[in-house]
Amino acid sequence: MTTQSPDALPSLARRQQAALVDEESARRLAASGLELRLVGSDAARDTWLQTVARAFLDSERSAEQLDANRERGAYRRPVGVYDPSAPDPDAPVGSVASWVTELTVPGGETVPTLAVSAVTVAATHHRRGIARALVEGELRTATALGVPVASLTVSESQLYGRYGFGAAVPVASWRIDTRRAGWLGPSPAGRVDFVSRERFRALAPALHERVRTGTVGEVPVPDGLWDTFAGTRPDAKDAGKTRAVQYADGDGEVRGLLLYSVDENVVDFARSTATVSLLLAETPDAHAALWRFVLGLDLIGEVRASELSVDEPLRWMIADQRAAHVEVVDHPYVRILDVPAALVARRLAASGVLALDVADPLGITGGRWLLRVDEEGRGVVDDWPEGAPAPAGSTTVTLGVTELATAYLGGVSLATLAAAGRVTTSDAAHAARVLGWHEAPRLSFWY
Ligand SMILES: CC(C)(COP(=O)(O)OP(=O)(O)OC[C@H]1O[C@@H](n2cnc3c(N)ncnc32)[C@H](O)[C@@H]1OP(=O)(O)O)[C@@H](O)C(=O)NCCC(=O)NCCS
């Protein structure tokens, strides 16, 4: 997929922004007296945003916040469901936002993905199929445009399997007892300095771009989100709590950035807590130096961090592993919209032939394919006609599109899914080697 021309992604993104709403979902909602519409004008976007804020338990947005959002939220395609019989027919009763971006896949390549966000239904209208119509509609629209994958981060983990999304990137939350942790890691020669949040805001986008293209599971941070992370939005709450730190290497190049905040322990001041909201490191030195810095903060007894890789090298940098309490949770979910395109977009980890029988309850990309992988890990996909036997020497794999998405980034092994009864295969070890990857994927933020 990275072999496309460089303007292919922006062009795909523009076409997705402008696409009409899905006819099937519009028809389904119309049968219940509801209208599915693209949200166009500034006034309509403001009202739409109020509905989203309410569903996510936020306060009503102020005029200042609505103003700020117009530019910050422009990258998204907002869609609403409207009830003409409601007292305020201009306020949507359902919402979704999506945009085309790119997902880093094994092998250092990227694949276009439909990022989905802001899925809400007003409590007055919930459990009537509105969210299903919205999500399915946006998936069908993206599929028709040729977007091979979709992805999202979720408020509740049981919501999206029904649409074929799989939990593709398990991540870890850490609580570290700093008094106990000790340090076995390196002491890099570069320097660590406090910087302003504005400087963090200025440096972070380019650094993140370099980091995310080398990290399976990452997607670009939409530009408007940087002000939210850095606390540089004019309407940011408690912005002053956020501290920013940079790591510069021996040549003075900034290779790492850290954002954290502290919470005072009122009983024992010297056991206060620091929470890392983002640690971006382009080099192992930057990674080690920033972790060493935060674990060594005065008056801090506990450091918390989340959305870390499940194979975080920090485990091997602290002297006492039991100083860390680690909890693994599901983070981004991935949905495959085009099985052949998604499979050839990533590098495979072992050669051979997989005869894949993929079931898709939404009928978007189910089918039978032969994935032939060469010694370089490059795959080609051919149809595997119904009734034809699997080629001699191939490994058969029968699975749902959710399970394929779960294994797609190498975060979960097909052998594990087979042991869990979610995949049937003639050779679990071979199937796992082909779709596996040597690095755990990671997504370091929410969208
Ligand atoms: C999540 C939310 C959008 C679902 O809205 P809804 O009106 O129930 O949506 P639908 O009626 O289309 O239901 C879709 C499916 O999800 C299921 N579902 C809805 N809420 C659920 C929940 N909390 N737990 C498990 N399943 C749930 C429904 O049973 C339905 O299943 P089915 O289609 O397989 O029968 C709504 O509850 C909401 O706005 N929640 C707050 C905001 C939020 O968390 N959004 C999700 C962001 S990732």
The ligand as a MOL file (V3000), in Angstrom:
LIG
                    3D

  0  0  0     0  0            999 V3000
M  V30 BEGIN CTAB
M  V30 COUNTS 48 50 0 0 0
M  V30 BEGIN ATOM
M  V30 1 C -22.6330 2.6870 22.5040 0
M  V30 2 C -23.8810 3.3390 21.9570 0
M  V30 3 C -23.4980 4.2100 20.7680 0
M  V30 4 C -24.8020 2.2200 21.4760 0
M  V30 5 O -25.9990 2.8190 21.0090 0
M  V30 6 P -27.3090 1.9510 20.7500 0
M  V30 7 O -28.4370 2.8900 20.5250 0
M  V30 8 O -27.4640 0.9450 21.7940 0
M  V30 9 O -26.9230 1.2570 19.4130 0
M  V30 10 P -27.7560 0.1280 18.6520 0
M  V30 11 O -29.1690 0.0790 19.1100 0
M  V30 12 O -27.4930 0.2970 17.2150 0
M  V30 13 O -27.0260 -1.1780 19.1730 0
M  V30 14 C -25.9690 -1.7520 18.4910 0
M  V30 15 C -25.6190 -3.0420 19.1380 0
M  V30 16 O -24.8090 -2.7830 20.2860 0
M  V30 17 C -25.3750 -3.4390 21.4130 0
M  V30 18 N -25.0570 -2.6180 22.5730 0
M  V30 19 C -25.3780 -1.3310 22.7570 0
M  V30 20 N -24.8730 -0.9020 23.9170 0
M  V30 21 C -24.2370 -1.9380 24.4710 0
M  V30 22 C -23.5040 -2.1290 25.6530 0
M  V30 23 N -23.3500 -1.1480 26.5270 0
M  V30 24 N -22.9870 -3.3400 25.8920 0
M  V30 25 C -23.1240 -4.3420 25.0000 0
M  V30 26 N -23.7930 -4.2150 23.8650 0
M  V30 27 C -24.3490 -3.0470 23.5990 0
M  V30 28 C -26.8380 -3.5390 21.1320 0
M  V30 29 O -27.4190 -4.5730 21.8670 0
M  V30 30 C -26.8230 -3.8230 19.6480 0
M  V30 31 O -26.5290 -5.1620 19.3860 0
M  V30 32 P -27.0990 -5.9120 18.0820 0
M  V30 33 O -27.1750 -4.9100 16.9760 0
M  V30 34 O -26.0850 -6.9690 17.8290 0
M  V30 35 O -28.4370 -6.4170 18.4890 0
M  V30 36 C -24.6010 4.1900 23.0310 0
M  V30 37 O -24.8970 3.3720 24.1300 0
M  V30 38 C -23.7980 5.3850 23.5070 0
M  V30 39 O -23.9150 6.4790 22.9670 0
M  V30 40 N -22.9850 5.2030 24.5540 0
M  V30 41 C -22.1740 6.3180 25.1120 0
M  V30 42 C -21.0500 6.7500 24.1680 0
M  V30 43 C -20.1380 5.6040 23.8210 0
M  V30 44 O -19.5980 4.9300 24.6950 0
M  V30 45 N -19.9310 5.3610 22.5190 0
M  V30 46 C -19.0500 4.3270 22.0270 0
M  V30 47 C -17.7470 4.9710 21.7300 0
M  V30 48 S -16.5110 3.8360 21.3230 0
M  V30 END ATOM
M  V30 BEGIN BOND
M  V30 1 1 1 2
M  V30 2 1 2 3
M  V30 3 1 2 4
M  V30 4 1 2 36
M  V30 5 1 4 5
M  V30 6 1 5 6
M  V30 7 2 6 7
M  V30 8 1 6 8
M  V30 9 1 6 9
M  V30 10 1 9 10
M  V30 11 2 10 11
M  V30 12 1 10 12
M  V30 13 1 10 13
M  V30 14 1 13 14
M  V30 15 1 14 15
M  V30 16 1 15 16
M  V30 17 1 15 30
M  V30 18 1 16 17
M  V30 19 1 17 18
M  V30 20 1 17 28
M  V30 21 1 18 19
M  V30 22 1 18 27
M  V30 23 2 19 20
M  V30 24 1 20 21
M  V30 25 1 21 22
M  V30 26 2 21 27
M  V30 27 1 22 23
M  V30 28 2 22 24
M  V30 29 1 24 25
M  V30 30 2 25 26
M  V30 31 1 26 27
M  V30 32 1 28 29
M  V30 33 1 28 30
M  V30 34 1 30 31
M  V30 35 1 31 32
M  V30 36 2 32 33
M  V30 37 1 32 34
M  V30 38 1 32 35
M  V30 39 1 36 37
M  V30 40 1 36 38
M  V30 41 2 38 39
M  V30 42 1 38 40
M  V30 43 1 40 41
M  V30 44 1 41 42
M  V30 45 1 42 43
M  V30 46 2 43 44
M  V30 47 1 43 45
M  V30 48 1 45 46
M  V30 49 1 46 47
M  V30 50 1 47 48
M  V30 END BOND
M  V30 END CTAB
M  END
